[in-house]
Amino acid sequence: MQPITLKIINKSANPLPSYATEGSAGMDLRANLAEAVTLQSLERTLIPTGLSIELPEGYEAQIRPRSGLAIKQGLTCLNTPGTIDTDYRGEIKVILINLSKEPQTIQHGDRIAQMVIAKFAKSDLIEVQYLNDTHRGEGGFGHTGKV
């Protein structure tokens, strides 16, 4: 797969986002903080990264939780995946929530989320009265009865 080129501004002292392994889909994003932030249980906050990007037309950046942070500390992202649109030029910020029962502290430079670059397609909507039938039909949440 041929990588795409992204323009990035880094106003933090952190290194640029990077892939942890050759097979990683997401690049780690780091907190850009003047001082540590402590989140109480069920508290949420917006954590800056100091990064701004320019995406090519037809691409988005998805901001997703880091699994290790979620399982070890109970910290995860809200509004997941968050979408950075092609025309957004502001700083990337991450909404973190503490789902643990203990206070959790985020330090400058901590890896707080991952960013996945993905293609997207725009759609033309056509209003109709009926949709084609499928085997599933209107079966929604838990309709198969399988766990």
N, C-alpha and C positions, 0 to 999 in steps of 0.2 A: 504494500500500500504506500502510495506516494504522500508524504506529509504536505500539509498546506502551510503557507507562511502567514504568520500573524504579526502585526505591528503591536508593540507593547511599550507602555510607559511605566517605569518602576520608580515610584517616589519613596520607597521604603529602603531600609538597609538590608533587607532580606534578598537572597538570591532569586533569580527568575523561577517561576514554576517549572517543574520538571517531572518526568515520568520516573517512578521508583524502579521499575523493571522494564525490560524490553516489551513485555506483553501487557503493560498497564494501559488502560483506556483513559484514565484520568491523571491530570497533573496536580500535585499537591499545592494548595494555597496556604500561605502563612499569615498569621496575625501581624498587623502593623500597629503596635501600641506604644504610647508614651509611658504608660504604666500598666501593671497587671490588672485584669478585670476578674472579679470573683462573682460567679453566678450562684445564687441560692437555689434550692430545689424548686423546680418549675418556673424559674425566672428565665427570661429571654432577653437578648440584646443584639445589637448590630455591631459586628466586628469589622473594622476596615482592613484592607489588604495593601493599600498603597499602589494598586495596579489599575491601569486602564488599558483596554485593548481595542483594536480595530479589526473587526471580523470581515472576511470576504462576503459578498452578496450570496445569500442562500445558506448561510451557516449561522448557528447559534452556539453559545457557550452555556452548558448546563452545570450548575453548581449543586454538588451532591455531598452527602455526609461521608465521613471516613469511618469505615467499619470498626477499626481499632479504637477510635475515640468513643464511639457509641457503646461498645461492649465493655471497655475498661473504665470509662468515666461517666457514661450516661449522657454525654454531650452529642447532640445531633443538630442537623439543619432543619429549620422550618421552611415551608414553601418549597418543598423538594420535589423534583429538581427545580431550582430557581433558574430562570432563563435570562441570559444576557443577549439582548437583541442586536441585530446587525447595525442598527443606527445609534446605539447607546455608546457614548464616549466618556461617561463619568467613571468614578472609582468603583471597582468591584467591592461590595461589602457582603458579608455573610451573616444571616440571621441564625444565631445559635441559641439553643434551649438546653437547660440542664434537667434531664429527666431522672436523675438519681435523687436519692434522699439526702445526700451530703452536698455541701458547697463545693464548687469546682472552680479552679483558678486557671485562667488563660494568660499565658505570658507572651511577650513580644517574640515573634519568630516561631511560635507553636504552629504545627500543621493543623489547620482547623477544618478544611474541606478539600474536595477535589473538583477539578474543572474538566469537563468532557466537551470536546468540540464535535458538533454533530450537524449533518446536513438536514435541511427541512424543506418542505414543499408548501407552497401557498395553494389555496383551493378556491375554486369558483363554486358557490353554492347554488343549487337549483332546487327550489321548493317544489315538492311533490306531495301527493295524497297517500301514496303507498310505497313501501320498500320491498325489494325482492325477499322472498321467504328463504330461510336457512333452517338447518336441523336444530340449531340452538334457539332460534327465534328470539323471544324476549327474556330468556333465562338470564338472570343477573347474578348478583352476589350469592355465592354458595349454592347455585342451582344444581350442581352435579351431586351434591351431598357427600363429596369426597373431601377428606381433610388434607 
